[in-house]
């Protein structure tokens, strides 16, 4: 059962405890074989898109946006993983690994638990309530439209500032480092192809493509793992002699002593453990349990059994980024310490075009240096796959939110054809906005892209997490309390975000004269405060106002799951496209209604496949358990090895 994990562990150990002399590391340009691999990938992606056009029912809102609720747990699990692992992971996660070590891996392990919260708590509620989007759930749970419109607009803004813009910059940076293509021409080509795939195939094409890309990510990302991170320090003397650079002792160039620890002390500048558990976790709850990009995939499941199985599979796969992204980023610093760990603003600007730091080039620099011809092309395809996967997920989900929660609110009588047309046109608008954001991305880049994403999300998303948790777990929470709680948190978080942009961190060779509440209060602690303040305001206002109607909480809370039996009728009607030729009967009020096929009327959310999947659930759980166990053993042995190396170095120098 754990054979695969043992083999993977052996391979990782073999790579971990081998070193590559720096003299053998040289950057090279892609050859014909590399370009051929990338071209083959594009052909496969287009083929999948046209296959989805032929296979999927895209003539209804359910078919286009939720894949007709026909996807299996394996396809959804792979899609969840790859939709999360975008280009910002390959650039940002590896860059943070190069800059600060293992700490950034905490997000990946935290996601394992939150995925199970999604599959076993939130998804049954969403399916029971019969919603397509998260704003629609808020509307059903609390009533009214102001929460729905507020959340829809905020979601689109978050997609632009924390996903689309960052993805485009990350993809452009990788292409520039590896292929040498023109930056803007490459971005236009990739976005056009991504938009074409999403517009033609809908969610089915996105999810089948994600399955292909999951294989590419797993196969292509396990190469080039090396060791000796703690000794990766740039040669200051050689750098100063090579150009007109300066060095200040205030600029940290050596790895932190706790770089091999995931959770750091409470005052750590990267990941203080109390802030991560109390502040970052609520922000991550928004991403994994209330973000349309993630939830939309699981809502496409055939039934709740497949939905739960998909989150278990995605949780198992979330172990991989520590090995295929974070550790390679650390190894890139070892091989290119003079560039990745640049010694000052002028040197960093000369190396990568950013005064803040060059850790973001860690992954593409490693790929182009240590991988052979062909495999290097495979890794290029992996990176392009991550970029396209993330963008097509965002385009599809953003068009879903705009079409069903904003446009349909303004036009109540819009037809199915009109909604589908608007959704596709909005994707085109997103493409134009994304291209226009490219110059802004270059100006907004930071030393650690991944932490920038988390900081922006940490100021805006904890109030949303509080509202969804209260909505699912507490029946007494009403629309008034939810609105004022969310608005309070949004105003406080937006104010803190604006101040963070106004008082930017100065270069490392200059004094930091920012206000103390900016420099000494970590954003994770701010996120924790926003979460609890928003929740407290929502609770107090709800208790002071009238309780919600029983109809609002009968199908939209965790306590109403005991009544779950069948898919909502509207899903069945849309999946089977009732026409004028369908059987017509009289209902109790004397009105006419069209009949559904008998097998559809009996379709249950919980069917016999629950029993068939029980053994698979057990297998996945044991596989996950073995994976975590082996990782702990690996990290323990690794820490012993590093400690021995440091002790030997100290004894020799002494």
RAPE-V855924 format. One record per run of one state. SS is the DSSP state (H for helix, E for strand, - for the rest). FROM is the first residue (numbers start at 1). LEN is the number of residues. If there is no record, write none. Layout:
ss: <SS:SS>
from: <FROM:FROM>
len: <LEN:LEN>
//
This chain:
ss: <-:H:-:H:-:H:-:H:-:E:-:H:-:H:-:H:-:H:-:H:-:H:-:H:-:E:-:E:H:-:H:-:E:-:H:-:H:-:H:-:H:-:H:-:H:-:H:-:H:-:H:-:H:-:H:-:H:-:H:-:H:-:H:-:E:-:H:-:E:-:E:-:H:-:E:-:H:-:H:->
from: <1:3:17:22:25:32:56:61:70:71:72:73:85:87:130:134:143:146:179:183:221:229:232:236:243:264:265:272:273:291:292:300:301:302:304:318:321:336:337:341:345:353:359:371:375:411:416:437:438:445:449:461:462:474:479:503:516:520:523:545:550:554:558:564:566:567:569:577:584:587:592:595:598:602:604:605:609:613:614:654>
len: <2:14:5:3:7:24:5:9:1:1:1:12:2:43:4:9:3:33:4:38:8:3:4:7:21:1:7:1:18:1:8:1:1:2:14:3:15:1:4:4:8:6:12:4:36:5:21:1:7:4:12:1:12:5:24:13:4:3:22:5:4:4:6:2:1:2:8:7:3:5:3:3:4:2:1:4:4:1:40:1>
//
